[in-house]
Amino acid sequence: MVAGDDSSETALANLRSDPEAFDVMVRSHQRMIYSLAYRMTGSESDAEDLAQETFIRAHRQLESFRGESSLGTWLYRIAVNLCLNWRERTQRREQLHRDWSEEQDARSPASDPQMAARVQDALLRLPSKQRAAIVLTVYDGLSHAEAARVLGCTEATVSWRVFAARAKLKRQLKAFNNG
Amino acid sequence: MDNSELNRLLRSAEVPARPEDYWEDFPRLIRSKLGRPETPPRGSRRPVLAWALATAATCLVIGFTLGHWHARDRAGANNGLILQNEKFVHEILSMFPNRVRAIMKDEDGLRLVLSEEENVPLSIPLWVKVCQGLKCVTLVTFSGQELSIAGQKMTVLSDASGGVILVGDQFAWDSKWPDQRMKDLQVQARPLEFAFAK
């Protein structure tokens, strides 16, 4: 998935015992995890917190990780679970964000600089598990099978979530695409 | 809108960039939250280099010591007499205080069996020779050590009267009866009368 994705016994033993090896792992995956967290939350500060929490949890769980999957998949799983829990805790914040977006749209015509915010808003309107499926497959390039391993569900479930998410996103962004 | 158009639109919305020093500091931030000691900043490899050099130097010393004594032993008809050399055994024990479980010599040469922790008490060294046909393993070890010798797991013990006992899963050998055979193995064993161990 990414460079430095070695989950062999030797590499894991190294991660557990060598602080510098853990730093290398963090550096290899930090941007990927931050991007995932941002797309799941739409908030830079929340993405920072969630990315940090991902690596802190990974460090605590290193002893029990046996290399059944790649390091990247394992980290994704931790990050996605944190983001899904975040989603439940911040319903109100999301509602405020939606209200702000609608206000902006009412005031000015859609334009390129706003496009990113509009796309992010559309992502935030998705149910969290559909959002996770889209982020993992579209942005992080995972196959449905790989995303299923991250999300802890079947490949068919991922395919359905991606299908449903695409349908909603197309509706949300249709006007934007037509310019 | 088809899927590829949707993908293009989705991907065009980039994640807001973070400054480079944010990424440089990120691992240090994680470490500080873990409460771990900092590793040296990037670009400073001196402590790692020092450890690497120290390890390399230790390996060289061990290699030279074993090689030196092995050469002397080969000059002495290669019969494992080296393991009965007090100076040699003392040198090895000094290099790894309380960690040497056994010094073994077989057809492949000399090797050390070390404990991961300093938990091997100094006691009278026991010399053991186990032969299976023409293949022999000679070793110096200490009472209480469990070792794999000639493919068999054995515990080497000394008794109160200065004898040596070898105990395996399905056999026991006692130096009081040296001619007994354990399966197809011939055994010799005795304590070494080294001054440093008294």
Interface residues (C-beta under 8 A of the other chain):
Chain A: P19 E20 F22 D23 V26 R27 Q30 R31 Y34 S35 Y38 R39 E44 A51 Q52 F55 I56 H59 M115 A116 R118 V119 Q120 L123 I134 V138 Y139 R166 L169 K170 L173 K174 F176 N177
Chain B: M1 N3 E5 L6 N7 L9 L10 R11 S12 A13 E14 V15 P16 R18 W23 F26 P27 L29 I30 R31 K33 L34 R36 P37 T39 V48
